[in-house]
Amino acid sequence: MMEVLAPAGNRECLERACAAGADAVYLGYAAFSARAGAGNFDQAALREAVDFAHLHHMRVHVTVNTLIKENEMPQVVQVLRLLNSIPVDAVLVQDLGVLDLCRKCFPGLPVHASTQMSIHNQTGVKWCRRMGMTRAVLARECSLSEISKAAQAGIEVEVFGHGAQCVGVSGQCLFSSMIGGRSGNRGRCAQPCRMQYTWRGRTAGWLSPRDVCMRDHLRSLMKAGVSSVKLEGRLKRPEYVAVVASGYRKGVDSAESGAFTPADEEEKQGLLQIFQRGGFMAGYAMGCEDAGVICQDRVNHGGVAIGQVIKVSGGMMQAALTQPLHDGDGLQLRGSDGDRELIYAGHDVPAGETASVRLRPGLRAKAGDQVIRLTDAHQLAQAQAMPIPAIPVRMHLIAYPGKPLTLEVTDGTSTVRCQRDTVAPAKNRALTEEDACRCLEKTGDTPFVTESCQVDTAGSFVPVSLLNAIRREALDALKAKRTADFARPVGEALPEDDIHLPEEAAPGLMIFRTIAQLQAAGETDLLPVWSPEDWRPSALEEGLQQLPEGVWLQLPTVCEEDTLLAIHRFVEDHQGRLGGVILGSVGQLGLDWPVPMGAGEGIPVMNRRAASFLLEQGCRFVTASPELTGEEAAALAKDHAPIVLPAYGRTRLMLLHHCPARTALGLKHGHRDCTLCDIGAAESLQGGVLTDRKGYAFPLLRQRLPEGCLIQLMNALPTDNLSKVTGHSPMIVFTDETPDQVRQVMAGRVSFPTTSGHWKRGVE
């Protein structure tokens, strides 16, 4: 059965998820959660939340999915110890040091690969299985075909089904970090993707995707082998959780029954009303591309159109309604004067009639303005009132004179049996089954409801107070037993092992995109690494023939399974010419590479345990995260550990699956076969930049794969700390630099503008 997995940013959201019928929730502990802005749970609240969820047979997955700095690792151990003991049903992780701790110190604690780990193909999921993880949360960009392949890898796969879509590949986004110091990898994303940018004279939300709605595609996900459909929204209100989870519960149940029921018009309107950006899209899984993904016009909640202003007079406006208007609805007027918001107070007005709405002082409206409902007071009230389902129980009371009073209660899975003092014979009126059941069925202040009540008695006297007492005792006992029976066994906690990194300095790296850059660099002791723009087979063959023997190959961060296997065959065929490969993402450890390998920027390392883990996996060296300060990076690479430090390069801020050039053209299909850049079309991506409101220009570089282009959004300025990375192994990355700029960098005399990145200022 496919799990409905709901968000729980706080206790009220947890309860709404339960009321809606979710099978599981995901939530954050007070520390190390990738949604630090959510309410999250402290230790006491988390224990209560897990008990509540388990009582209602709902699983709890806790996110520990941020990158962890070295000085934070002792605290992480304590968090994992707590989660292991509570016991939560799984932890989601991104940091490889955290994964290593789970495997070695808490082997009984189920671990899920967070979407932040960038697992996106079958090879990656197989590696997760090999590492002992029980589930992989696939990248949002996976096609249905890739999802189906991944689901055959031997562990559960989880897919995002509804809500906000990150525009950049999760775990690979540095935009918020580099421009504002708030790291998405550490739960502090400021969402610069929701800002407006200018592309070739047009200002719009070029990085703002529509929300995903897979409600009508649940059967396809189920057929593909998806184990869990995740509903986004740990920052959303409790009513959102209730509305969305109840819809997906209905959909999954109907699909499981073999008679799938798509959302009807009322449900569709409800989902649109509670929250959406730009309407909904079915996501990359269902083939959405480019202009079908991005909503250029609006980066916030779109609401639902309910009418139009037809007249304004004396502080009142008249609106012709196409949908009902309710007292307390949150409205927005849209027109040439922009967006203006107000709350309606008055009698409910049905669709088809004209509503009179009082305007607050200073609020302007004019005929022709569109009336949008942002919040529906009736919908919110219904979501708040949705009851938590009572747990049906069967009761069996035995009350015979001279024998202990006995009450057995069962929910069908868990059973308890309570006994009290010996029953006395009745002197006057004996206990009847009707009297006993009337008393036992008073479960109003408990999570239970009596489904059936059987009483075995004859000539007994049992005071009402005793019946009440044994009922309370039995239901308390069943509550505890039901909760305990549903929970996983608490696994052992083993002592933390010591980390010892080899004292073997990594080679310095020079990563280049073009032959001209390599030639301009001249003679150098740095290891040359080729990062191709074009990964199609013919381009790889042609490019490699122009490079010196011993050059290393930097693998793409993201690619489909067939593409990865083709690249692996290319490396096998040319292993005598290639010096090694630098892995683009951790899932690529799932293949046996015939040449030496290192862990690249797509596998960020912030702590020595993560570095040790990768070295144990066979990497010759690892790459320090560009989010570390100079002091933190130096401490990470102390004692000549095989860790390279980013020294120069234009930081990749995002890895995009949509192309802004194609989006600007309104193209929604044909991404795989696009030739705009190949033929040098004027409207292609080549030479394009996105410019922010402050005038900073962010270059866009394509990475051409057989399945279509990935787009790299680069920082406005290169980071230059080359002169500061002394005594350590530097990494120089050339992307769009001219040969003259390459020569300046190699000579240490840069004359163009640069930034020091996080060298002096850390990230939150």
VOKOL-691930 format. One record per residue (C-alpha): z, x, y; residue in one letter. Coordinates in steps of 0.05 Angstrom, whole numbers, plus 5000, padded with zeros to 4 digits. Each point is the difference from the previous one (the first is absolute). Example, Ala and Ser with C-alpha at 12.3 -4.5 7.8 and 13.67 -1.06 7.14 Angstrom:
BEGIN
515652464910a498750275069s
! end
This chain:
BEGIN
500050005000m498350265069m506050115044e500649695069v503350555041l502749785068a502750405058p507449975018a501550335067g506949695001n504549534961r497049365028e493050244979c502850144931l502649294994e493449705026r496350414947a504549724947c499049295025a492550104998a500250234927g498550745008a500850414936d502350615038a501350285069v499350685031y504850225053l502650615034g506750354997y503050215067a496950694993a493250294979f496049355002s492949985025a501849395043r505950275040a499049435050g501749474948a507149754994g500950374934n506550014960f506250435003d503950154936q504349374999a494249555019a495550324948l505049884944r500649275021e492549945005a498850284930v505449554971d496949405034f493050174977a502150154928h503949354997l493549645016h496150464952h496350335056m498750754999r501650485058v495650605016h502950475052v495750445044t501950735006v492950165021n500450465059t498850755003l506650374997i501950625039k503850554965e506749865035n499549264979e499550134925m507649984986p500349315031q494049774959v503750204937v505849555020q495349425015v496650074932l506950034967r501849355034l493549664981l500750234928n507049714995s499049325034i495049954961p493549855037v493949864958d495650565029a499450495057v493550135036l498850725019v495050415039q503350685006d498950444939l506950305008g503049314993v495749874939l502550664970d507249795013l498949334966c496950324939r505250544991k506549685024c499049254990f495349944940p501949274989g498149785070l493049685000p495450325051v493949695033h494850425037a500049725071s493349865033t502150585045q498550454941m492549845008s498749824928i493149705000h496650104933n501150014925q501250754997t505649935051g503349434961v499650404936k503550575035w505449515023c501049794928r500550734978r505450105052m504149434971g498649505055m499549284976t495649725055r495050235052a499049625065v492650105011l496950185066a497749385039r492950275002e498749954925c494249574977s501049494945l496350464953s504650585015e506149554993i497549784931s499150724978k506950195026a503249424963a497650314935q504050645011a506249784962g504949805054i500649415048e495849975062v502049645063e495049765052v501149765072f498049275001g501949725069h501650235070g498850585046a495150534978q501250725020c493450255028v501250714977g501350224928v507449934990s503850664996g494450355037q501249735070c502650475054l497649605061f506849725022s503250674984s495350455039m499249585062i507149745007g504750364952g501349384958r498050154929s497149464956g501650454941n507349945019r500249255014g499150035076r492749805011c498649775071a493449684978q495150345048p494649694956c501649335034r498250285068m493149935032q495150585001y493250115031t494050134956w493750185038r501849575060g503149414962r507649925001t502849624941a504750034941g495750484960w505850204955l503249324991s498549664933p500449274985r505749784956d498549944925v500449354962c498850044925m502849314985r493349744973d498550644962h506350034957l496249844937r495450605012s506050465010l503149724937m493750124960k499850715027a506850134970g504350005062v507449964983s502749835069s497149705063v503850265061k500949585062l500650435063e505249845053g506850365001r499749945076l498249264998k504649405010r503349654940p495649395008e493850434991y502850254934v501349284977a493149735019v496050584972v504050104936a499949264983s492449985006g499150604955y505049724951r495849384995k493750414991g502750464947v503049424960d493549625000s496150624979a504950134944e499249294976s492550104993g498449495054a500050415064f500749605064t497550325064p503749865064a498649315028d498849895074e507349875016e502250654967e494450395034k502149745067q507350164984g498350724984l495850075063l505549695042q505850434976i496350655017f493050304999q495750475039r492849815011g500149474945g500550304931f495850474958m500050074925a501150755005g496350614973y501449754930a495249425011m494750415036g501849945073c497050555042e499650255072d499249415048a502849544946g506450425000v501250125074i502049475051c497650295066q502349435045d507449904984r505250464971v505849504996n501349324969h494049555008g503649344990g496349354988v495749635051a502849295011i496349755061g497350125070q502649905070v496249425034i504049925064k505450355041v503949655055s506950075032g503050484951g497449614940m494050114955m496449514956q497550284933a495349654952a502750154931l496250154937t506550124962q507049725007p504850285052l507450044985h506250065043d501850745002g493150274983d498450685030g493349955037l495150475032q494749845051l493750424994r494650025053g497050425054s507050135028d502250344936g505549774952d506049605025r505649774956e504749405003l504549564958i498449264994y505949525009a498749274990g498149464950h495650184941d492749825014v495149884943p493150304996a494649625037g504549815058e501450325068t506550385010a503450085068s503150695005v504550235056r498450695027l505650465020r499950255072p494750545010g496249844936l492749885014r495449564960a493149715012k495349524966a496350334943g505750464979d500850014925q506949784974v502450444943i506249864959r503650664983l506049694966t500649324968d506949725007a499149534941h497550574956q505850445018l505149444987a496949854932q500250744981a507250055022q501949384960a496550224936m505749984949p501750584954i498749714931p506449824963a500950324931i500149464946p505650074949v502349644937r507449874990m503849874936h507449815004l504549984938i506549645011a503849824937y507649914997p503450624974g494150465014k498450435061p495949665054l493250344995t494049985047l493550344983e494750065054v493050284992t493750085042d495950094937g500550755002t507150185019s505949644970t507550015015v505849674964r506749875034c506449754969q506449715029r506649754972d500649554940t497849295012v505549474998a498949324968p499049415047a506049565011k496249465038n492650055018r496350554961a494750455031l493049704994t493450375001e498149635063e506350225036d499350724977a492750065020c501349685068r505050565013c496050574969l493649835037e503250145068k496350665011t498449895073g503050655026d496850434947t492850234987p499849554937f498149294985v501949654935t494049844957e503949704943s507249904982c502849914929q507349824987v503450024932d506749655006t504449484967a506849755024g501050585048s503450045067f497050515049v502149995073p494549995051v502950635031s499150364933l492849784993l498650245071n503350664985a496350144935i493549795033r501050495057r502050554952e494049894955a495049975056l502950635032d499550354933a492949764990l498150245070k502650694983a496950024931k493349735022r499750525055t502050564952a495349784945d494050015046f501650695029a497350624967r505150464966p503050515048v496950674982g503650664998e500450445061a498850744985l502150585045p495050255051e496550644979d498950615044d493350135033i497150704998h493150115029l496250624980p499750565052e492450034998e496949885068a494149525002a493350255024p498149835071g494749465002l493949895044m497149314988i493049875028f494949434999r493550375017t496650644981i499550175074a507649985006q500850464940l495050495029q503349995068a506850164970a497450674978g504050484955e507049734986t505650074950d500749254998l497849624938l493649615018p500449264981v494049545005w501449285022s493249664992p497749445044e495449734946d502649914929w493649734969r497850444941p493750285032s503750195064a505550354961l495050404960e496150215061e506150175041g503450424946l493850444992q500750225073q507250214992l502950664975p502950034930e507549884996g500149465053v505049444987w498449265003l504449505037q499749344963l499549335037p506549645010t497349344975v494249844953c498249524945e501250194927e492750144984d499450445062t506250404981l497450114929l493350225028a503550505046i503950254940h493550114962r497250375060f506050465001v499350114925e492650175007d501450495057h506850284980q497050704998g498049945073r506049615027l506650355012g504249374994g501149305027v504949715050i502349324979l499149445050g505249524971s505450044948v496449564950g494850554990q505350374960l497949504946g494050434983l499950694967d496450435051w496550614970p501450435061v506450165039p502649445044m504249915061g503149395033a496749835066g501749605063e499149354963g506350174960i504950135056p506250404984v506449965041m505250274952n500650574950r501049534941r493249695013a497050695003a503450204935s497549364966f492750165020l500650724977l502749754933e493949564996q495650625003g498450075075c499550725024r502449805070f501749385040v499149795073t505649865048a499849345037s497350045071p505849555021e505050574992l502350415059t498850754999g507250124981e499849494944e493450274973a502650715001a506349794962a495749644949l495850624988a505750505002k500450594951d492450034996h499449354962a492849804984p499449505057i494650015053v501649785070l495049625044p498350505055a493749755033y495749384995g498449315025r505049564962t497049424961r503749405027l497149474954m495349934941l496049365010l496049594950h496449625055h494850315046c500849845075p492550115010a498249484946r505549555026t497150025070a493349794971l503449404966g498350254930l504149704944k496250244939h496250624977g505350535013h498450384936r492650065015d500450115075c495250545027t501449965075l502950715003c495050284950d494149815043i503550185065g499749295028a502349945072a505149474981e502950424942s507050294998l497750715015q503250285063g504249385010g507049965028v505349475011l503150055069t506949735015d502649695064r502350685025k493150304992g501450414938y493950044955a501150004924f493950274962p497549634938l497350424942l496849724939r501350214928q494049754960r501749794928l495449684949p503749345012e499050045076g503350365058c507350125015l501250115074i504950525024q503249835067l501950675030m505150195053n497650055071a502150735004l500350544947p506950254981t500750755012d506250364975n496250594970l503750525040s506749694980k498849994924v501950724990t502850254934g497449384965h493449774969s495849655053p495049444990m494349965049i495749384997v493249945035f497149305007t495549895061d500850705031e493850355024t498650724976p502550265068d506549614993q500850274929v499350715026r505249865054q505049754949v498950584953m500850495058a506449655023g497249865069r499049255006v497449765067s499349254984f505849495005p504749974940t506849714982t505950304962s501049354961g506949954971h501650745003w505449895052k501249254996r501549684934g498749294976v504749424992e
! end
